[in-house]
Amino acid sequence: MSFQRITVESEKMGGVPCIRGLRIPVATVVDLFASGLSREEILKYYPDLEAEDITEALRFAAEAVRERELPLISEL
């Protein structure tokens, strides 16, 4: 899967995946969305973002989780 809007630059934000070379980490966008903010609210707080940036950030996060096993707490 390729990502056109996600950039990783070692000289920016310590190589953290960001949106289009901006200093807006993918994790920040995903966290805001997961916290219940709407796309419109996120775009209002970060006017440099575009709606497609949010979609790609969510796709990127889903792919990152798919790539590794995460320990889950089982019911006792």
NORKARA-V993127 format. One record per run of one state. SS is the DSSP state (~ for helix, > for strand, _ for the rest). FROM is the first residue (numbers start at 1). TO is the last residue. If there is no record, write none. Layout:
BEGIN
<<SS FROM TO> <SS FROM TO>>
END
This chain:
BEGIN
<<_ 1 5> <> 6 7> <_ 8 12> <~ 13 15> <_ 16 17> <> 18 19> <_ 20 24> <> 25 25> <~ 26 34> <_ 35 38> <~ 39 45> <_ 46 50> <~ 51 66> <_ 67 76>>
END
